[in-house]
Every structure is written in C-alpha cells, then in structure tokens.
Amino acid sequence: MKVPVCVSACALLAGCAVTDFTPYRGAQQNWPVAAGTFVDNKYAVPVFFGPPNRPYDVIGYLTAETAPVRSRRGAVIAFMARRAQELGGNGRLSSAQTGNTSDLCLAAR
C-alpha cells in the first residue's frame, strides 16, 4: 500500500504543466516596438516585459496551466519560454508581470 501512496505523492509534487497554443492567422501587422524595455535573457528565449526594440511577427498566443509546485514565477516563465522555443518562437512578450500564464509567442524579423 505504501508504493501507490508514494507514487501518488511524487506525481502530485512533481506536477505537470500543460500549455495551449493558439496560432495567429492573418496578415502580420506593424506590431508595437519601443526604444527600450525590460528583457530577461536567462531563459530558452528572451522574455520581454514590454514591446521589443525591433520588429517582430506574432506566431501565436501561449497559455499555461501548472501544478502548484511549479507555480513559482521563475519556473512558469522558464516552462513557457521552452515551449515558445519548441513552437518556433525566439521570444516571448509577457502580458503580465505577475502570474505569466498567458503570453504572445514571437519570431523576430
């Protein structure tokens, strides 16, 4: 009986994360750019906390649901950055500085 309880506890603590990607369809626009913004470069792709300083294309909208253990801000950002990279993006435009569970996935021009 201890083995199933241990496996269940490990699965709960390890948690899992699920993303949902909605591709952008339609003509690319002249998306907003800025002279400067906050950029976090320690993840798989740069995470912008405002419009990037160069033109880009939006490839889609990425949302994530994570287990409570992964709900630390850095872990959620890292997970979403890896997923954005897997989807062909080379940047993330964070839509909120807290939570970071829904973002635009970007591709630089």
N, C-alpha and C positions, 0 to 999 in steps of 0.2 A: 504494500500500500504506500510505502514511502517513495517509491520510484515515480508513480504518476503525480504525486503531490510535488515532488522536486522538479519534474519536467514542467508541470503547470506553472510553478513559481518562476522557473527560469524563463519560460516563454513570456510570462507577464512582465518580468523585469527587463528582459532584453527588448521586448516590444517590437513593433514593426511600424514601418511608415509606408503610407500609400500616397501616391501623387496622382493627380488628374491633370492631364494636359489638354487644352483646347486650342487647336491650331488657329492662327489668324488667317482669314481668307479675304482676298480683295487686294486692291492696289495699295502699295506701300505709300505712306504719306511722308511729308516732311515733319517727322516727329520732333518734339521739342529738344533742343540742346541747350547747354548752359556753358558759361565761361569756366565754371568750376563747380565741383560737387564733392561730397564725401564718398570715397571709394575704399572698400575693404578688399584687399588683394590676397588674403591668406586662404581663400577657398579655391575650388576647382576652376571657377570662372570669377572675374571681378564682380562684386556686388555694389551697385550704385544706389546711393540714398537720395538721389535726385537725378534730373536728366543728365546723361553723359555729355562729355565735352566734344563729341564727334558724332557725325551722322550714323544712324543705325537702322536696321529693319526689325520690326517686331515679328517673331515667328510664332508666338502663342502666349497663352495665359496658363500659368502653372499654379496649382493649389496643392497643399499637402495636409495630410492628417497624420499625426504622430502619436505614439504611445506616451503616457505621462512621463516616463523615464527620459524620453528624447525631447521633452518639451523645453529644455534649456535653449535659450535663444541661439547660441552658437551651434548647437547640434542641429537645430532646424535649418539654419542658414546653410550649414555645410551639406546637409542632405539635399536641400533644394538646388544648391549650386552644382552638385554632382549630377543630379537629374537633368538640370538645364544643359549641362555639357553632353550628356548622353543623347539628348534630343537635338543636338546640333547647334546649340547656342554657345556664344562665347562671352556672355554677360547676363546679369540679372538686374532688373530695375526693381528695387524693393518698393512695394506700395505702402508700406508702413514700417516704422522703426521698431515697433513692438509687435510681437507675435510672428511676423514674417511668414504667414502661412499662405499668402497669395501674391504672386509677382508676375511681371512680364518677363518673358524669355527673349533675349536679344541676340542679334547677329550683327556685328559691325560691318559697315560697307567698305 
